[in-house]
C-alpha cells in the first residue's frame, strides 16, 4: 500500500500560518549516525570521553545533521512538490543525547507569484528547534510551492 502526500499550494498559504511541530528524540545513535552520514568525524560528535575532555557534557549533534532535520521538518509541511531553495540557520544550545528537540515554524512571507515564471511561488518560513537548554537552531527557509493550475517548468539544475 502506498501513501500519497499532498503538496502544499502557494495559493493556500498565508502569513502567520503555523507549521505542525516535529519532536525529535535525541539518542546517542541518532547523533553519532548523523555525524557519520555527513562525514563529520570530529570526536565531539561520537566519543563521549573526548567530548568531555574538550569541555562538553557529552557528544552533541553537528550542524549538518541539524540542517537535515530542518529540511525534513519543512518538506513534511510542503509535501513532495515543494522545493527548498534557501536555508539560513544558526546554532545555539547543543543537542545532547537524552533530550528532545522540538521543531516549530511559521510562514513569515508569501511572495508575489507573478515574480516567477516557472509556475511556483516563494514562501519564507521562520524555523526554530528547541530543547531543554533553549534554542538549538533558529533561522529561515525559503521554499518554492506550485501554484494552483499552473504548468510547472523545470527548475535550474533539473529539479
N, C-alpha and C positions, 0 to 999 in steps of 0.2 A: 504494500500500500504506500503510495507517495503522498507527501504533504505539499500542498501548493500554498505559498505565502503570497499575499497581495503586495503589490508595490504601492507605496505612498505616491500620490499625485501632487504636483506643485499646487494645483488649483484648490486642494483640500487642506492646505497647511496655513496656519495663521500665527502671527507673533504672539508669544505668551504660551503657546501650546507646550504642555509638559510631556516629556518622553517617559515611558514606563521605566521604573528603576530596575537595575540589574544588580543582584547581590552575588559577589564572588568570594566564596570561602578561600582563604589564603593558606594553602597547605604547603609544607616544605617541598613536596613533589611538584606542585604547580610552579613554585618559584624557581627551583632548580631546572625543571624541564623547559621553562620559558627561556632561561639563560642559555641552556644548551642549544635549543632550537634556533635561537637568534645568534648563535656562535659567540656569545659573550662569556668567555672563560675566566673572568675576574673572580678571584677566590671569594670575595664578599657575597657572591651570588650562589655559592654551592658548598662552601666549607665553613661550618659554624665556628669552629675554633679560630680559624684565621680571621674571620669576620670580627669576632670579639677582640682579638689582638689589635685590630685596626680601629677599635673604638665603637663598633656596632653592637647592638644587643644580640643579633643573630644574622643569618643570611637575610637578604632583602631583595625585593623584585627590581629588575633592571628596567630602564626606560623603554626598551624595545618591547618587552612583554606588556608593560602598561599601555603603550601605543596600540598594541594588538587588541587589548581589551577595550580600549576606547573605540577602535574600529568595529569590533564586534557589537558593542553597545549601539553604535549609530546605525549599522546596517541591519540590526534586528528591527529597528524602527523604520528605516527606509524601505525594507524589503529588497528583493533581488534586482529591481530596476534602478535603484539609487546608485549614484556614483560618488564616492568620496573624492573630492578634488583638492582639499587643503586641510591639513591638520596642524594646529599650533597649540602645543601643550607645555606645561611647566610642572615639574615635580615639587612636592612639598614633603610632608611626613612620610617616612618609609612604610612600605608594606612588609610586615613581618609575618612569619608562619603563626597560625593560631588565631589570626584576626579575620575580619571580613571587610572587603572593600565594597561599598555601595555606590554604583554609578548612577548619576541623575543628570538631567539636562532639560533645556527648553529651547524653543525657537526664538531667536533674537532678531532675525531679519528674513524677510521673504522678498527676493529680488524681482525686478520687473521682467516678466517672461519675454518681453519684446527685445530685451538686451541680448538674447541668444537666438541663434538661427538653427539650432540643432533639435528643436522640439522639447527642450528641457528648460527648467527654471532653477535659479540658485536659491538655496536656503542655508542660512547660517545658524548654527546651534552653539549654545554655551553648554559645556560639559564639566562635570565635577565628579571625582571619585574620592570618597571619604572613608576613613577607617576610625578606630577608637582614638587615634592620636591627632586626628584632624584631617585636613585636605591632603590627600596623596597626589592628586593630579587635578589641574584646572586648565581650561583652555577653550578654544573654539574649533569647530569643524564646519567646513563649507561643503555642501553636497549639491549635486545636480539631480533633480527629480523630473521625471517625464510630465509633460502637460497633457491634460485630457484631450484625446482626439488628435494629437499632433503626430506627424510622421517623424520618427526618430532617425536622425542621421548619425553615422558613426562618429565617435569622439576621436580626437587625435590619438595616435598610438593604437588604433583598432579597438578601443574599448566600447 
